[in-house]
Amino acid sequence: ELDGWEGGMSGSAASVRPCTDRVGRDEGFGLQGTDVHMLGDACRPVDWGGGCDTDDVGLPQLEDWGGYYALRAVPAESPIALLLHFPLTLYHGLRTFARAQVAAAGMLGKRVAVHIVGVEKELNFLDIFDEVFALFERSGVKLDLAFIVRPDMLPPRCEATVIDKGGGNIIRVVVGSYNDGLSPDFDIGSGKPDVVFGMNAGLYAYDSWRHVVDYLRESGTTGIFTDYNEWSGVNCASLGGKKSRDSLQINPFRQPLALPVYSMNLPQFANGFFYCFNEPELDE
């Protein structure tokens, strides 16, 4: 969006079909036909008979879009990755950088509290994050996903809410910013976060990110972020120190469509690169 998203009200956003024109996850996953073939009848639970191995905390070992398409029996020509990079990025980030929190939640029978910060257009398709719950189902670990959105980024038809997704999973929409009328430890509804997650963050882009970085430094909470390109990623990751900078890696579940960039000759993808603040160690 050349002039920003602005909660779906900017000039660029106006050129995008409103979310009411988009079918929901279950209906979209059931579309048939050659022009728009999503997931066949894959709105059913994940078919674990497909031969996908799980890791030591019980999560499917998905390493790329090919593995995900195979697990979900999606034809190779399906365009679903253009949108599902959001939930698959969340899944892969938690599995890669927050295995200790996931393992602890499984042992204690508690939810993993994830604060998803810097939220913008994700609020227009919260239903697709049900796919994260489906991929976590076999592990028995439940998630509490709190989508935290600045008031000026809130879509006009969206409001603060709590959605019971069934099976012990919860989605929240929380309006506010860290340390700007909103305490990350007390005012979210899920309590102190186990993980803070920011997609396409660009920590130098807005002053409000400073409060997130300060919170991570002071609390030691794990922060997982993605960025559009490697140059921005390595600079933003450096705010977390050497270990964070060294964690920079390409995201195998990035959106598989390069974005046009006229100011630099670097590969640019939505959710293109991962880095992590305060990555915990998982005792073997």
ZADO-1210 file (C-alpha; in nm, 4 decimals, padded with zeros to 6 digits):
<atoms>
<atom x="00.0000" y="00.0000" z="00.0000" code="GLU" pos="1"/>
<atom x="00.1738" y="00.3136" z="-00.1194" code="LEU" pos="2"/>
<atom x="00.0039" y="00.5402" z="00.1342" code="ASP" pos="3"/>
<atom x="-00.0370" y="00.2942" z="00.4211" code="GLY" pos="4"/>
<atom x="-00.3242" y="00.0765" z="00.5368" code="TRP" pos="5"/>
<atom x="-00.4865" y="00.3059" z="00.7981" code="GLU" pos="6"/>
<atom x="-00.7290" y="00.0430" z="00.9223" code="GLY" pos="7"/>
<atom x="-00.8497" y="-00.0241" z="00.5684" code="GLY" pos="8"/>
<atom x="-00.9438" y="00.3401" z="00.5048" code="MET" pos="9"/>
<atom x="-00.6438" y="00.4633" z="00.3038" code="SER" pos="10"/>
<atom x="-00.6415" y="00.5273" z="-00.0695" code="GLY" pos="11"/>
<atom x="-00.4428" y="00.2113" z="-00.1301" code="SER" pos="12"/>
<atom x="-00.6738" y="00.0039" z="00.0890" code="ALA" pos="13"/>
<atom x="-00.9754" y="00.1385" z="-00.0975" code="ALA" pos="14"/>
<atom x="-00.8549" y="-00.0422" z="-00.4096" code="SER" pos="15"/>
<atom x="-00.8796" y="-00.3762" z="-00.2263" code="VAL" pos="16"/>
<atom x="-01.2124" y="-00.5547" z="-00.2263" code="ARG" pos="17"/>
<atom x="-01.3779" y="-00.5240" z="00.1159" code="PRO" pos="18"/>
<atom x="-01.3567" y="-00.8238" z="00.3429" code="CYS" pos="19"/>
<atom x="-01.7293" y="-00.8857" z="00.2975" code="THR" pos="20"/>
<atom x="-01.6483" y="-01.0049" z="-00.0555" code="ASP" pos="21"/>
<atom x="-01.4169" y="-01.2750" z="00.0775" code="ARG" pos="22"/>
<atom x="-01.5526" y="-01.6119" z="00.1795" code="VAL" pos="23"/>
<atom x="-01.4774" y="-01.7485" z="00.5243" code="GLY" pos="24"/>
<atom x="-01.2144" y="-02.0096" z="00.6032" code="ARG" pos="25"/>
<atom x="-01.4414" y="-02.3130" z="00.6010" code="ASP" pos="26"/>
<atom x="-01.6191" y="-02.2102" z="00.2813" code="GLU" pos="27"/>
<atom x="-01.2955" y="-02.1077" z="00.1127" code="GLY" pos="28"/>
<atom x="-01.1296" y="-02.4325" z="00.2121" code="PHE" pos="29"/>
<atom x="-01.4174" y="-02.6139" z="00.0469" code="GLY" pos="30"/>
<atom x="-01.4126" y="-02.4346" z="-00.2886" code="LEU" pos="31"/>
<atom x="-01.4019" y="-02.6566" z="-00.5932" code="GLN" pos="32"/>
<atom x="-01.3135" y="-02.5802" z="-00.9522" code="GLY" pos="33"/>
<atom x="-01.0093" y="-02.5075" z="-01.1619" code="THR" pos="34"/>
<atom x="-01.0048" y="-02.1285" z="-01.1279" code="ASP" pos="35"/>
<atom x="-01.0141" y="-02.1062" z="-00.7489" code="VAL" pos="36"/>
<atom x="-00.9294" y="-02.4380" z="-00.5879" code="HIS" pos="37"/>
<atom x="-00.8427" y="-02.3899" z="-00.2263" code="MET" pos="38"/>
<atom x="-00.8235" y="-02.6931" z="-00.0001" code="LEU" pos="39"/>
<atom x="-01.0834" y="-02.9327" z="-00.1371" code="GLY" pos="40"/>
<atom x="-01.2763" y="-03.0478" z="00.1700" code="ASP" pos="41"/>
<atom x="-00.9888" y="-02.9657" z="00.4017" code="ALA" pos="42"/>
<atom x="-01.2065" y="-02.7682" z="00.6405" code="CYS" pos="43"/>
<atom x="-01.2067" y="-03.1058" z="00.8157" code="ARG" pos="44"/>
<atom x="-00.9444" y="-03.1590" z="01.0894" code="PRO" pos="45"/>
<atom x="-00.5900" y="-03.2288" z="00.9746" code="VAL" pos="46"/>
<atom x="-00.5543" y="-03.5829" z="00.8377" code="ASP" pos="47"/>
<atom x="-00.2615" y="-03.7144" z="01.0397" code="TRP" pos="48"/>
<atom x="-00.2554" y="-04.0314" z="00.8333" code="GLY" pos="49"/>
<atom x="-00.0728" y="-03.8408" z="00.5637" code="GLY" pos="50"/>
<atom x="00.2681" y="-03.9357" z="00.6989" code="GLY" pos="51"/>
<atom x="00.3712" y="-03.5995" z="00.8488" code="CYS" pos="52"/>
<atom x="00.6104" y="-03.6499" z="01.1407" code="ASP" pos="53"/>
<atom x="00.5839" y="-03.4466" z="01.4607" code="THR" pos="54"/>
<atom x="00.8613" y="-03.2931" z="01.6664" code="ASP" pos="55"/>
<atom x="00.9369" y="-03.3541" z="02.0333" code="ASP" pos="56"/>
<atom x="00.6588" y="-03.1222" z="02.1489" code="VAL" pos="57"/>
<atom x="00.4018" y="-03.2821" z="01.9200" code="GLY" pos="58"/>
<atom x="00.3880" y="-03.0255" z="01.6383" code="LEU" pos="59"/>
<atom x="00.3936" y="-03.1258" z="01.2721" code="PRO" pos="60"/>
<atom x="00.7399" y="-03.0911" z="01.1198" code="GLN" pos="61"/>
<atom x="00.6430" y="-02.8603" z="00.8380" code="LEU" pos="62"/>
<atom x="00.9476" y="-02.7034" z="00.6758" code="GLU" pos="63"/>
<atom x="00.8054" y="-02.5378" z="00.3624" code="ASP" pos="64"/>
<atom x="00.4920" y="-02.4800" z="00.1566" code="TRP" pos="65"/>
<atom x="00.5385" y="-02.8142" z="-00.0171" code="GLY" pos="66"/>
<atom x="00.5073" y="-02.9996" z="00.3121" code="GLY" pos="67"/>
<atom x="00.2016" y="-02.7997" z="00.4131" code="TYR" pos="68"/>
<atom x="00.0302" y="-02.8512" z="00.0777" code="TYR" pos="69"/>
<atom x="00.0974" y="-03.2248" z="00.1052" code="ALA" pos="70"/>
<atom x="-00.0406" y="-03.2426" z="00.4597" code="LEU" pos="71"/>
<atom x="-00.3556" y="-03.0572" z="00.3599" code="ARG" pos="72"/>
<atom x="-00.3905" y="-03.2342" z="00.0229" code="ALA" pos="73"/>
<atom x="-00.3785" y="-02.9034" z="-00.1623" code="VAL" pos="74"/>
<atom x="-00.3010" y="-02.9034" z="-00.5362" code="PRO" pos="75"/>
<atom x="00.0284" y="-02.7383" z="-00.6217" code="ALA" pos="76"/>
<atom x="-00.1427" y="-02.4692" z="-00.8309" code="GLU" pos="77"/>
<atom x="-00.3544" y="-02.3474" z="-00.5386" code="SER" pos="78"/>
<atom x="-00.2991" y="-01.9789" z="-00.4476" code="PRO" pos="79"/>
<atom x="-00.3733" y="-02.0230" z="-00.0758" code="ILE" pos="80"/>
<atom x="-00.0152" y="-01.9402" z="00.0275" code="ALA" pos="81"/>
<atom x="-00.0761" y="-01.5797" z="-00.0829" code="LEU" pos="82"/>
<atom x="-00.2997" y="-01.5379" z="00.2230" code="LEU" pos="83"/>
<atom x="-00.2123" y="-01.8258" z="00.4546" code="LEU" pos="84"/>
<atom x="00.1421" y="-01.6950" z="00.4993" code="HIS" pos="85"/>
<atom x="00.0010" y="-01.5094" z="00.8017" code="PHE" pos="86"/>
<atom x="-00.1116" y="-01.8136" z="01.0071" code="PRO" pos="87"/>
<atom x="00.1724" y="-02.0350" z="00.8796" code="LEU" pos="88"/>
<atom x="00.4267" y="-01.7692" z="00.9753" code="THR" pos="89"/>
<atom x="00.2771" y="-01.7610" z="01.3243" code="LEU" pos="90"/>
<atom x="00.2874" y="-02.1402" z="01.3428" code="TYR" pos="91"/>
<atom x="00.6461" y="-02.1675" z="01.2197" code="HIS" pos="92"/>
<atom x="00.7660" y="-01.8862" z="01.4450" code="GLY" pos="93"/>
<atom x="00.6202" y="-02.0487" z="01.7554" code="LEU" pos="94"/>
<atom x="00.7554" y="-02.3896" z="01.6600" code="ARG" pos="95"/>
<atom x="01.1028" y="-02.2526" z="01.5835" code="THR" pos="96"/>
<atom x="01.1599" y="-01.9936" z="01.8544" code="PHE" pos="97"/>
<atom x="00.9098" y="-02.0748" z="02.1336" code="ALA" pos="98"/>
<atom x="00.9394" y="-02.4515" z="02.1711" code="ARG" pos="99"/>
<atom x="01.0142" y="-02.4125" z="02.5416" code="ALA" pos="100"/>
<atom x="00.6911" y="-02.2203" z="02.6028" code="GLN" pos="101"/>
<atom x="00.4923" y="-02.4707" z="02.3959" code="VAL" pos="102"/>
<atom x="00.6461" y="-02.7666" z="02.5825" code="ALA" pos="103"/>
<atom x="00.5809" y="-02.6048" z="02.9223" code="ALA" pos="104"/>
<atom x="00.2203" y="-02.5279" z="02.8307" code="ALA" pos="105"/>
<atom x="00.1692" y="-02.8897" z="02.7276" code="GLY" pos="106"/>
<atom x="00.3066" y="-03.0209" z="03.0563" code="MET" pos="107"/>
<atom x="00.1125" y="-02.7734" z="03.2709" code="LEU" pos="108"/>
<atom x="-00.2116" y="-02.7940" z="03.0746" code="GLY" pos="109"/>
<atom x="-00.2233" y="-02.4176" z="03.0162" code="LYS" pos="110"/>
<atom x="-00.2650" y="-02.1998" z="02.7110" code="ARG" pos="111"/>
<atom x="00.0300" y="-02.0327" z="02.5396" code="VAL" pos="112"/>
<atom x="-00.0468" y="-01.6592" z="02.5648" code="ALA" pos="113"/>
<atom x="00.0669" y="-01.4878" z="02.2441" code="VAL" pos="114"/>
<atom x="00.0444" y="-01.1097" z="02.2016" code="HIS" pos="115"/>
<atom x="00.0368" y="-01.0312" z="01.8303" code="ILE" pos="116"/>
<atom x="00.1418" y="-00.6668" z="01.8117" code="VAL" pos="117"/>
<atom x="00.1516" y="-00.4104" z="01.5341" code="GLY" pos="118"/>
<atom x="-00.1626" y="-00.5622" z="01.3861" code="VAL" pos="119"/>
<atom x="-00.3086" y="-00.4045" z="01.0723" code="GLU" pos="120"/>
<atom x="-00.4740" y="-00.5949" z="00.7873" code="LYS" pos="121"/>
<atom x="-00.4719" y="-00.9250" z="00.9794" code="GLU" pos="122"/>
<atom x="-00.7955" y="-00.8124" z="01.1460" code="LEU" pos="123"/>
<atom x="-00.9757" y="-00.8434" z="00.8131" code="ASN" pos="124"/>
<atom x="-00.9298" y="-01.2212" z="00.8087" code="PHE" pos="125"/>
<atom x="-00.9002" y="-01.3470" z="01.1648" code="LEU" pos="126"/>
<atom x="-01.0783" y="-01.6668" z="01.0619" code="ASP" pos="127"/>
<atom x="-00.7752" y="-01.8001" z="00.8752" code="ILE" pos="128"/>
<atom x="-00.5818" y="-01.8167" z="01.2037" code="PHE" pos="129"/>
<atom x="-00.7997" y="-02.1171" z="01.2862" code="ASP" pos="130"/>
<atom x="-00.5422" y="-02.3052" z="01.0811" code="GLU" pos="131"/>
<atom x="-00.2868" y="-02.2494" z="01.3590" code="VAL" pos="132"/>
<atom x="-00.5235" y="-02.4168" z="01.6044" code="PHE" pos="133"/>
<atom x="-00.5675" y="-02.7085" z="01.3641" code="ALA" pos="134"/>
<atom x="-00.1904" y="-02.7586" z="01.3376" code="LEU" pos="135"/>
<atom x="-00.1523" y="-02.7435" z="01.7174" code="PHE" pos="136"/>
<atom x="-00.4389" y="-02.9845" z="01.7775" code="GLU" pos="137"/>
<atom x="-00.2387" y="-03.3068" z="01.7898" code="ARG" pos="138"/>
<atom x="00.0056" y="-03.1635" z="02.0450" code="SER" pos="139"/>
<atom x="-00.2801" y="-03.0920" z="02.2843" code="GLY" pos="140"/>
<atom x="-00.1440" y="-02.7396" z="02.3404" code="VAL" pos="141"/>
<atom x="-00.4017" y="-02.4585" z="02.3411" code="LYS" pos="142"/>
<atom x="-00.3411" y="-02.1000" z="02.2320" code="LEU" pos="143"/>
<atom x="-00.4645" y="-01.7606" z="02.3486" code="ASP" pos="144"/>
<atom x="-00.3985" y="-01.5246" z="02.0578" code="LEU" pos="145"/>
<atom x="-00.4381" y="-01.1562" z="02.1492" code="ALA" pos="146"/>
<atom x="-00.4321" y="-00.9295" z="01.8419" code="PHE" pos="147"/>
<atom x="-00.3297" y="-00.5869" z="01.9723" code="ILE" pos="148"/>
<atom x="-00.4124" y="-00.3015" z="01.7359" code="VAL" pos="149"/>
<atom x="-00.3493" y="00.0719" z="01.7604" code="ARG" pos="150"/>
<atom x="-00.6762" y="00.2713" z="01.7612" code="PRO" pos="151"/>
<atom x="-00.5875" y="00.4402" z="01.4295" code="ASP" pos="152"/>
<atom x="-00.5350" y="00.0998" z="01.2658" code="MET" pos="153"/>
<atom x="-00.8680" y="-00.0497" z="01.3782" code="LEU" pos="154"/>
<atom x="-01.0950" y="-00.1311" z="01.0811" code="PRO" pos="155"/>
<atom x="-01.4290" y="00.0539" z="01.1030" code="PRO" pos="156"/>
<atom x="-01.6320" y="-00.2666" z="01.1363" code="ARG" pos="157"/>
<atom x="-01.4073" y="-00.4216" z="01.4004" code="CYS" pos="158"/>
<atom x="-01.4143" y="-00.3807" z="01.7771" code="GLU" pos="159"/>
<atom x="-01.2470" y="-00.5199" z="02.0862" code="ALA" pos="160"/>
<atom x="-01.3789" y="-00.8693" z="02.1455" code="THR" pos="161"/>
<atom x="-01.3050" y="-01.2173" z="02.2791" code="VAL" pos="162"/>
<atom x="-01.3812" y="-01.5146" z="02.0534" code="ILE" pos="163"/>
<atom x="-01.4008" y="-01.8666" z="02.1906" code="ASP" pos="164"/>
<atom x="-01.2704" y="-02.0811" z="01.9043" code="LYS" pos="165"/>
<atom x="-01.3540" y="-02.4078" z="02.0772" code="GLY" pos="166"/>
<atom x="-01.1210" y="-02.6759" z="02.2034" code="GLY" pos="167"/>
<atom x="-00.9767" y="-02.4365" z="02.4613" code="GLY" pos="168"/>
<atom x="-00.8421" y="-02.1882" z="02.2025" code="ASN" pos="169"/>
<atom x="-00.9164" y="-01.8152" z="02.2184" code="ILE" pos="170"/>
<atom x="-00.8757" y="-01.5153" z="01.9888" code="ILE" pos="171"/>
<atom x="-00.8879" y="-01.1645" z="02.1354" code="ARG" pos="172"/>
<atom x="-00.8919" y="-00.8250" z="01.9691" code="VAL" pos="173"/>
<atom x="-00.7435" y="-00.5640" z="02.2023" code="VAL" pos="174"/>
<atom x="-00.7275" y="-00.1929" z="02.1165" code="VAL" pos="175"/>
<atom x="-00.4253" y="00.0029" z="02.2358" code="GLY" pos="176"/>
<atom x="-00.0463" y="00.0069" z="02.2459" code="SER" pos="177"/>
<atom x="00.2074" y="-00.1143" z="02.4996" code="TYR" pos="178"/>
<atom x="00.2711" y="00.1470" z="02.7699" code="ASN" pos="179"/>
<atom x="00.0358" y="00.3899" z="02.5980" code="ASP" pos="180"/>
<atom x="-00.2664" y="00.3258" z="02.8156" code="GLY" pos="181"/>
<atom x="-00.2158" y="-00.0509" z="02.7902" code="LEU" pos="182"/>
<atom x="-00.0035" y="-00.2633" z="03.0234" code="SER" pos="183"/>
<atom x="00.1169" y="-00.5805" z="02.8477" code="PRO" pos="184"/>
<atom x="00.1134" y="-00.7687" z="03.1802" code="ASP" pos="185"/>
<atom x="-00.2322" y="-00.6746" z="03.3078" code="PHE" pos="186"/>
<atom x="-00.4687" y="-00.5180" z="03.0531" code="ASP" pos="187"/>
<atom x="-00.4794" y="-00.7707" z="02.7690" code="ILE" pos="188"/>
<atom x="-00.7071" y="-01.0307" z="02.9275" code="GLY" pos="189"/>
<atom x="-00.4726" y="-01.3260" z="02.8901" code="SER" pos="190"/>
<atom x="-00.2234" y="-01.2096" z="03.1517" code="GLY" pos="191"/>
<atom x="00.1485" y="-01.1742" z="03.0974" code="LYS" pos="192"/>
<atom x="00.2460" y="-01.2934" z="02.7501" code="PRO" pos="193"/>
<atom x="00.4543" y="-01.6041" z="02.6969" code="ASP" pos="194"/>
<atom x="00.5457" y="-01.4712" z="02.3516" code="VAL" pos="195"/>
<atom x="00.5198" y="-01.1340" z="02.1772" code="VAL" pos="196"/>
<atom x="00.4827" y="-01.1725" z="01.7988" code="PHE" pos="197"/>
<atom x="00.5046" y="-00.8994" z="01.5347" code="GLY" pos="198"/>
<atom x="00.4588" y="-00.9649" z="01.1635" code="MET" pos="199"/>
<atom x="00.6195" y="-00.7350" z="00.9047" code="ASN" pos="200"/>
<atom x="00.7208" y="-00.5289" z="01.2045" code="ALA" pos="201"/>
<atom x="00.9849" y="-00.2819" z="01.0892" code="GLY" pos="202"/>
<atom x="01.0788" y="-00.1781" z="01.4425" code="LEU" pos="203"/>
<atom x="01.2192" y="00.1546" z="01.3224" code="TYR" pos="204"/>
<atom x="00.8994" y="00.2467" z="01.1360" code="ALA" pos="205"/>
<atom x="00.6822" y="00.3680" z="01.4259" code="TYR" pos="206"/>
<atom x="00.7703" y="00.5172" z="01.7626" code="ASP" pos="207"/>
<atom x="00.5222" y="00.2818" z="01.9306" code="SER" pos="208"/>
<atom x="00.7587" y="-00.0099" z="01.8617" code="TRP" pos="209"/>
<atom x="00.9985" y="00.1449" z="02.1136" code="ARG" pos="210"/>
<atom x="00.7618" y="00.0429" z="02.3953" code="HIS" pos="211"/>
<atom x="00.7556" y="-00.3154" z="02.2678" code="VAL" pos="212"/>
<atom x="01.1355" y="-00.3320" z="02.2500" code="VAL" pos="213"/>
<atom x="01.1682" y="-00.1800" z="02.5984" code="ASP" pos="214"/>
<atom x="00.9208" y="-00.4328" z="02.7377" code="TYR" pos="215"/>
<atom x="01.1132" y="-00.7244" z="02.5879" code="LEU" pos="216"/>
<atom x="01.4429" y="-00.5947" z="02.7239" code="ARG" pos="217"/>
<atom x="01.3057" y="-00.5392" z="03.0738" code="GLU" pos="218"/>
<atom x="01.0905" y="-00.8522" z="03.1061" code="SER" pos="219"/>
<atom x="01.3015" y="-01.1030" z="02.9136" code="GLY" pos="220"/>
<atom x="00.9873" y="-01.2171" z="02.7294" code="THR" pos="221"/>
<atom x="01.0487" y="-01.3884" z="02.3971" code="THR" pos="222"/>
<atom x="00.9744" y="-01.1617" z="02.1004" code="GLY" pos="223"/>
<atom x="00.9405" y="-01.3075" z="01.7509" code="ILE" pos="224"/>
<atom x="00.9317" y="-01.0737" z="01.4513" code="PHE" pos="225"/>
<atom x="00.9290" y="-01.0833" z="01.0743" code="THR" pos="226"/>
<atom x="01.0463" y="-00.8221" z="00.8296" code="ASP" pos="227"/>
<atom x="01.0133" y="-00.7649" z="00.4575" code="TYR" pos="228"/>
<atom x="01.3809" y="-00.7761" z="00.3644" code="ASN" pos="229"/>
<atom x="01.7114" y="-00.8902" z="00.5091" code="GLU" pos="230"/>
<atom x="01.8609" y="-00.5422" z="00.5436" code="TRP" pos="231"/>
<atom x="01.5748" y="-00.4135" z="00.7557" code="SER" pos="232"/>
<atom x="01.5659" y="-00.7412" z="00.9467" code="GLY" pos="233"/>
<atom x="01.9305" y="-00.7355" z="01.0505" code="VAL" pos="234"/>
<atom x="01.9095" y="-00.3726" z="01.1646" code="ASN" pos="235"/>
<atom x="01.5905" y="-00.4257" z="01.3632" code="CYS" pos="236"/>
<atom x="01.7212" y="-00.7514" z="01.5108" code="ALA" pos="237"/>
<atom x="02.0303" y="-00.5672" z="01.6365" code="SER" pos="238"/>
<atom x="01.8051" y="-00.3883" z="01.8856" code="LEU" pos="239"/>
<atom x="01.7943" y="-00.7176" z="02.0730" code="GLY" pos="240"/>
<atom x="02.1699" y="-00.7698" z="02.0742" code="GLY" pos="241"/>
<atom x="02.4044" y="-01.0150" z="01.9049" code="LYS" pos="242"/>
<atom x="02.1989" y="-01.3276" z="01.9729" code="LYS" pos="243"/>
<atom x="01.8926" y="-01.1660" z="01.8212" code="SER" pos="244"/>
<atom x="02.0898" y="-01.0461" z="01.5185" code="ARG" pos="245"/>
<atom x="02.2355" y="-01.3938" z="01.4702" code="ASP" pos="246"/>
<atom x="01.8850" y="-01.5442" z="01.4763" code="SER" pos="247"/>
<atom x="01.7936" y="-01.3748" z="01.1482" code="LEU" pos="248"/>
<atom x="01.6778" y="-01.6311" z="00.8930" code="GLN" pos="249"/>
<atom x="01.4548" y="-01.6538" z="00.5893" code="ILE" pos="250"/>
<atom x="01.0976" y="-01.7589" z="00.6552" code="ASN" pos="251"/>
<atom x="01.0039" y="-02.0703" z="00.4529" code="PRO" pos="252"/>
<atom x="00.6395" y="-01.9661" z="00.4861" code="PHE" pos="253"/>
<atom x="00.6862" y="-01.6141" z="00.3504" code="ARG" pos="254"/>
<atom x="00.4325" y="-01.4954" z="00.0964" code="GLN" pos="255"/>
<atom x="00.5574" y="-01.6528" z="-00.2299" code="PRO" pos="256"/>
<atom x="00.5170" y="-01.3352" z="-00.4310" code="LEU" pos="257"/>
<atom x="00.7884" y="-01.0727" z="-00.4334" code="ALA" pos="258"/>
<atom x="00.6853" y="-00.7161" z="-00.3542" code="LEU" pos="259"/>
<atom x="00.7971" y="-00.4322" z="-00.5824" code="PRO" pos="260"/>
<atom x="01.0613" y="-00.2117" z="-00.4214" code="VAL" pos="261"/>
<atom x="01.1934" y="00.0931" z="-00.6005" code="TYR" pos="262"/>
<atom x="01.4378" y="00.2221" z="-00.3400" code="SER" pos="263"/>
<atom x="01.6622" y="-00.0845" z="-00.3076" code="MET" pos="264"/>
<atom x="01.7645" y="-00.3856" z="-00.5111" code="ASN" pos="265"/>
<atom x="01.6895" y="-00.6470" z="-00.2446" code="LEU" pos="266"/>
<atom x="01.4412" y="-00.9367" z="-00.2366" code="PRO" pos="267"/>
<atom x="01.1271" y="-00.8208" z="-00.0559" code="GLN" pos="268"/>
<atom x="00.8490" y="-01.0484" z="00.0690" code="PHE" pos="269"/>
<atom x="00.5659" y="-01.0175" z="00.3178" code="ALA" pos="270"/>
<atom x="00.6834" y="-01.2037" z="00.6296" code="ASN" pos="271"/>
<atom x="01.0111" y="-01.2618" z="00.4488" code="GLY" pos="272"/>
<atom x="01.2637" y="-01.2913" z="00.7336" code="PHE" pos="273"/>
<atom x="01.2472" y="-01.4027" z="01.0970" code="PHE" pos="274"/>
<atom x="01.4418" y="-01.2866" z="01.4010" code="TYR" pos="275"/>
<atom x="01.3904" y="-01.3415" z="01.7720" code="CYS" pos="276"/>
<atom x="01.4563" y="-01.1544" z="02.0959" code="PHE" pos="277"/>
<atom x="01.5240" y="-01.3597" z="02.4106" code="ASN" pos="278"/>
<atom x="01.4974" y="-01.7030" z="02.2526" code="GLU" pos="279"/>
<atom x="01.4744" y="-01.9571" z="02.5376" code="PRO" pos="280"/>
<atom x="01.6655" y="-02.2822" z="02.5598" code="GLU" pos="281"/>
<atom x="01.4739" y="-02.6087" z="02.5626" code="LEU" pos="282"/>
<atom x="01.6331" y="-02.8693" z="02.7868" code="ASP" pos="283"/>
<atom x="01.6582" y="-03.2023" z="02.6075" code="GLU" pos="284"/>
</atoms>
